[in-house]
Amino acid sequence: MVDTRTHIYALALGSNRPLSARRTPPRLLAEAKALIARETRLRAVSPTIATPPLGPSARIFANGALLVESPLAPPAMLALLQQVENHLGRRRHRRWGARSVDIDIILWSGGRWDSRTLTIPHAAFRSRAFVLNPLHAIASGWPDPVTGLRVRHLRARLQKAKAKRATRG
């Protein structure tokens, strides 16, 4: 029996390594969006935001989020996204290093997915403002299948926690 259902995916995109003077991180995100749109139906696109790096990289990131609709199951969606990353110069050399483009599946309409190669929801998305801020712009009401909290609540919690840390001392 063929699965004819469509799925909705919340994707996070990031880039902090230009490929040339013209192919800057924001431009690479635009290219990634266009490539993804060829294979899926784009439902929503967040603004692209500049964010400070996480880890040892010193380069500013361009981050964004997409909501896409597709009949692809999570492993096939992951394969598609990795093809897009590779097409846009992604090389997996060093964790936390600079990258031309990084695309993660954050949430999907099926709830949880757990396999050796893919975990949905993304394990760290609840603690990352560079994921929650763009995602909030396009899917603020999407519930996290683990905590039951909506994206807007997760973002508010993270902002509150950062504000408390900033005032201590």
C-alpha distance (Angstrom), angle and dihedral (degrees) to the residues before:
residue distance angle dihedral
M1 . . .
V2 3.80 . .
D3 3.80 119.4 .
T4 3.81 106.6 -128.2
R5 3.80 97.4 175.3
T6 3.75 120.6 118.1
H7 3.76 121.5 -136.8
I8 3.78 131.6 -150.6
Y9 3.79 117.3 -136.6
A10 3.80 129.6 -167.3
L11 3.80 107.3 -148.9
A12 3.79 129.5 -169.6
L13 3.79 119.2 -150.5
G14 3.78 128.4 -165.7
S15 3.79 139.0 170.9
N16 3.80 134.9 175.2
R17 3.80 104.2 160.0
P18 3.79 119.3 75.5
L19 3.79 117.0 -146.1
S20 3.81 92.1 -152.7
A21 3.80 140.1 -16.7
R22 3.81 89.1 -81.0
R23 3.80 97.9 39.1
T24 3.80 98.1 66.0
P25 3.81 122.7 164.8
P26 3.85 93.6 -93.0
R27 3.82 89.6 48.5
L28 3.82 91.3 48.8
L29 3.81 89.5 53.4
A30 3.79 89.2 52.0
E31 3.81 89.7 50.6
A32 3.81 90.7 49.0
K33 3.81 90.8 50.7
A34 3.80 90.7 51.1
L35 3.81 92.6 49.5
I36 3.81 92.1 47.6
A37 3.82 90.0 48.1
R38 3.82 89.5 58.2
E39 3.81 90.4 62.8
T40 3.82 102.4 31.1
R41 3.78 139.6 31.0
L42 3.81 110.9 -99.7
R43 3.80 109.8 -136.8
A44 3.81 99.8 173.2
V45 3.81 138.8 -0.2
S46 3.80 123.4 -160.1
P47 3.76 124.4 -143.9
T48 3.81 114.1 -93.3
I49 3.80 111.5 -110.1
A50 3.80 132.7 -167.0
T51 3.79 113.8 -124.7
P52 3.80 135.6 178.4
P53 3.82 116.6 -103.8
L54 3.79 124.2 -94.9
G55 3.80 114.9 -140.8
P56 3.82 126.8 2.0
S57 3.81 98.3 -29.5
A58 3.81 113.9 109.6
R59 3.81 96.6 -162.2
I60 3.80 124.1 103.1
F61 3.80 114.3 -115.2
A62 3.77 130.1 -133.3
N63 3.81 107.6 -143.9
G64 3.77 134.8 -175.6
A65 3.78 143.7 151.2
L66 3.79 137.7 -132.2
L67 3.77 136.2 -162.8
V68 3.78 110.2 -149.3
E69 3.78 134.6 178.4
S70 3.79 120.4 -144.4
P71 3.80 142.1 150.6
L72 3.83 88.0 -131.8
A73 3.79 116.7 116.6
P74 3.83 115.1 -130.3
P75 3.85 97.1 -92.5
A76 3.82 91.0 50.5
M77 3.82 91.0 46.1
L78 3.81 89.5 51.3
A79 3.81 89.8 51.2
L80 3.82 90.7 50.5
L81 3.81 91.9 49.9
Q82 3.80 91.9 48.3
Q83 3.82 89.2 51.8
V84 3.81 88.9 53.4
E85 3.82 90.9 48.4
N86 3.81 91.5 49.8
H87 3.80 92.0 46.9
L88 3.81 88.4 54.4
G89 3.79 94.4 51.9
R90 3.80 102.2 -92.9
R91 3.79 112.4 164.8
R92 3.78 119.4 -176.9
H93 3.80 101.2 -142.1
R94 3.77 107.5 128.1
R95 3.77 132.8 15.1
W96 3.81 111.4 -116.3
G97 3.80 90.4 11.3
A98 3.79 127.4 132.4
R99 3.79 113.7 -72.6
S100 3.76 136.2 -173.5
V101 3.79 91.0 -137.9
D102 3.78 138.0 -8.8
I103 3.80 121.8 -170.9
D104 3.80 121.3 -173.1
I105 3.78 132.2 -176.7
I106 3.79 103.2 -128.7
L107 3.81 102.5 172.8
W108 3.79 137.4 -4.1
S109 3.78 134.0 -165.5
G110 3.80 91.6 -111.2
G111 3.81 93.0 67.5
R112 3.80 113.4 -133.6
W113 3.79 129.3 18.3
D114 3.77 122.7 -179.5
S115 3.77 125.1 178.5
R116 3.78 136.8 138.0
T117 3.82 91.4 -90.4
L118 3.80 103.8 31.3
T119 3.79 138.4 37.2
I120 3.80 122.2 -174.0
P121 2.95 125.4 -139.7
H122 3.78 91.7 44.2
A123 3.79 106.6 -107.2
A124 3.82 98.1 -126.7
F125 3.81 103.9 31.7
R126 3.83 94.5 104.1
S127 3.81 91.4 64.1
R128 3.80 99.2 43.3
A129 3.79 119.6 90.1
F130 3.81 90.2 -172.1
V131 3.82 87.3 64.3
L132 3.80 100.4 35.5
N133 3.81 97.3 47.4
P134 3.83 96.9 57.2
L135 3.81 91.1 36.8
H136 3.80 90.2 52.4
A137 3.81 89.5 57.3
I138 3.83 92.0 60.9
A139 3.81 107.6 21.0
S140 3.81 109.9 22.7
G141 3.80 92.4 147.8
W142 3.82 97.7 49.8
P143 3.82 109.2 119.1
D144 3.78 122.5 -133.1
P145 3.83 104.2 -123.5
V146 3.81 91.1 -144.2
T147 3.82 102.3 49.5
G148 3.81 100.0 18.8
L149 3.81 88.9 -131.5
R150 3.78 118.7 131.6
V151 3.80 121.7 -121.4
R152 3.82 90.4 -105.4
H153 3.82 90.4 55.4
L154 3.80 93.4 47.0
R155 3.81 89.7 50.3
A156 3.82 92.3 48.1
R157 3.81 90.8 49.9
L158 3.78 91.3 50.3
Q159 3.81 92.4 48.5
K160 3.80 90.5 48.3
A161 3.82 91.9 49.7
K162 3.82 91.9 49.7
A163 3.80 91.4 48.5
K164 3.81 91.1 52.7
R165 3.82 91.8 48.9
A166 3.82 91.2 49.4
T167 3.82 93.6 53.5
R168 3.79 96.5 48.9
G169 3.73 121.5 94.8
